[in-house]
Amino acid sequence: MKSTKTATARPPSADAPSTSAPPSGPAASRLGWLDALRGIAALVVALHHFGILRMLPSGNVVGRNFDLGIFGVMLFFIVSGYIIPASLERRGDVQAFWIGRFFRIHPALIVTIVAALLVLPAGDGSVRILKTGDDLASLITNGLLLQDVLGVTNGMNVTWTLCYEMVFYFFVTALFTRGLHRHSAPIAAGCAALALAVGTAVGEKLLTPDPQSVRVALLVVVPVVLAGFAGVLSGRPGPTRAGALLLAGLGLVLISLNSRAPWYETWTIFATMFAGTAVHRAQHSSRGRVPSLLACGFVVVSGVLVGWLYNHDGFQDHTWTSGWLSWSAAYLAAWAVFGLGFLLRRLPFPRVLTWLGAISFSVYLVHIPLAHALRRLVGVPPLPSSTLGRIAWTGLFLVAVLTVGHLMYRLVEMPMQNLGRRVQKAAARRWPAPAPAGPSVPVPAPGGAGREAARAGAGARGDG
């Protein structure tokens, strides 16, 4: 990464053909743990929003002490942090990375929102992209996936996590183009320290406290984002670096001064993702392994402590949790499950879990509007009175969400990702990158960590 030309160099593996089904054999064992974790996270979030705890006899007690939503999204964030930077480094191509991200996230998101708007009644609250009083600002901010840091209502309530993932991509791209991407451990520790030290001292939405200020902010944000993406999609080293720095700078300002969430949650999210990256580096390189593991330990401890220190006195309403224990226990459990998956990563995982991981993004997107549509269709009350009714309603929801998620994956996600790969090839032919002066990252042996990054990076949620 010392040469500026390596930031956009296209290694031959970047155009590797896609597979329509999960691999089998040893490769599947290496990848299965990541798919399984994504699948578990998506299913937990779906059941959380479905209200599964209300169906259980002691569900209220569990909910007060353990937040299923925080568990699911934090597990998603760890997995994204583990694999997304590795995917970018494997490619060595910022342009291809961003084209892949667009085709990975936006088509499925657009299809879900449009379908929900067509099927659900006007008064339904699961999709709110055109129900904020300022449709243009809503469309722009949600289209850029920056709505949660611009003070605009999320188009769907689950898309707040995509906003933080998008800013993470900004940071990762800038670090990569500057040759700083191997410093994940100190960055993770720094973010965790910010969460601990600042906590609730900095307010939320300082730049856009009202709709008028949002419109003013967009006059600055939109040109900066367009200029940034023009740079990172240019395929040229100089504009790529400049565009990446623009996007990262914008992301830093917005999450620092204008996040919807308190500082302790915002910076814990980024500490978590960078800690996931540090785990990947510790796994695949002996250099800096001890500092990486120490940084990850600090992030885990910090994530538990910020809940105890700050997630009360009304701030728990901003994190959608019942209190500090529900936050801290869920955060610790997310790392515990990730750690267990990591330890078992060489074992074969059940195909149902790897399949669930493949469709996890679609499940994440469709589960709330689908639950609302089903409830209206079959006339189910908010809480069925009988045990049999609750079991039947839960079973119907699971069958429906998994079926629709599978169809979305097959009919939207896979074709769009394949189209994205063709666009990447066309862009590489139209704007060929200069020959690299030297390899920016080691090219892994076939079937090793590189294939893991390729498969998991392509399937990593642009979600939480």
Secondary structure, 3 states (H helix, E strand, C coil): CCCHHHHCCCCHHHHCCCCCCCCCCHHHHHHHHHHHHHHHHHHHHHHHHHCHHHHCCCHHHHHHHCCHHHHHHHHHHHHHHHHHHHHHHHHCCHHHHHHHHHHHHHHHHHHHHHHHHHHCCCCCCCECCCCCCCHHHHHHHHHHCCHHHCCCCCCEHHHHHHHHHHHHHHHHHHHHHCCCCCCHHHHHHHHHHHHHHHCCCCCCCCCCCCHHHHHHHHHHHHHHHHHHHHHHCCCCHHHHHHHHHHHHHHHHHHHHHCCCCCHHHHHHHHHHHHHHHHHHHHHHCCCCHHHHHHHHHHHHHHHHHHHHHHCCCCHHHCCCCCCHHHHHHHHHHHHHHHHHHHHCCCCCCCHHHHHHHHCHHHHHHHHHHHHHHHHHHHCCCCCCCCHHHHHHHHHHHHHHHHHHHHHHHHHHHHHHHHHHHHHHHHHHHHCCCCCCCCCCCCCCCCCCHHHHHHHHHHHCCCCC
